[in-house]
């Protein structure tokens, strides 16, 4: 009799929370699939679980992308769509999902060789977009994103088999210490935190505003932070952050007057396509977890995003 393989990253079961060693490589294929990053940059990414490339996009490109995101966030037809998520307790747009299919400009951005070749090099394969979104954190009222590992959610709720995905965040505004920048825990990508709590059906409808399941326990968080610390990813608009799918991260609320905006793309290896979600959960919608029509993205030949 063939028994089902044991889930190395089991989470949200009836057992207590636990910290499990990572079973997957961080850099796949020895980092030779593409040549966007130097050897030192690859080593830094492997050690920390993230890397910031400062001033990767010029001002005119950032301005054009920011204007496009602003247009989308004011478009009534887009605001009414399920892809548009508002802030808890207000009508302010928090996120717009699947922006690479809603905007021709963002479609080009996710295929820009300055971005996609980093993903191809780290993941050691061709890639596709598992998820894309524009994140807005308006001044005075932008709410926090609590600590979490994306892979924990993607593994349980989307059926992502292995840690062979990464997130790419393009900063569209200056991220400073006051406007709720992304915070990362160096080295946390080497440890999977198994969380407690049975996931309700359609959990995504609540978690996109405020996550309650798949949240690590305080003891595990404290242990990870005591080992690695916390790195606030402050930087100028046009900088780009790449971080491993299992890196623990979060951000504070924005009570400053300065809004924060970014375009967030999850690149997944074409060899890491989604399986059924765990525990009989229904698959999340396509705009949150791509399943249909998976094919490798072809990098653009042209480096400039806009003229």
Buried (B, 14 or more C-beta within 10 A) or exposed (E): EEEEEEEBBBBBBEEEBBBEEBEBBBBBBEBEBBEBBEEEBBBBBBBBBBBBBEBBBEEEBBBBBBEBBBEBBEBEEBBEBEBBBBBEEEEBBBBBBBBBBBBEBBBBBBBBBBBBBBBBBBBBBBBBBBBBBBBBBBBEBBBEBBBBBBBBBBBBBBBBBBBBBBBBBBBBBBBBEBBBBBBBBBBBBBBBBBBBBEBEEEBBEEBBBEBEBBBBBEEBBEBBBEEBEBBBBBBBBBBBBBBBBBBBBBBBBBEBEBBBBBBBBBBBBBBBBBEEBBEEBEBBBBBBBBBEEEEEBEBBEEEEBBE
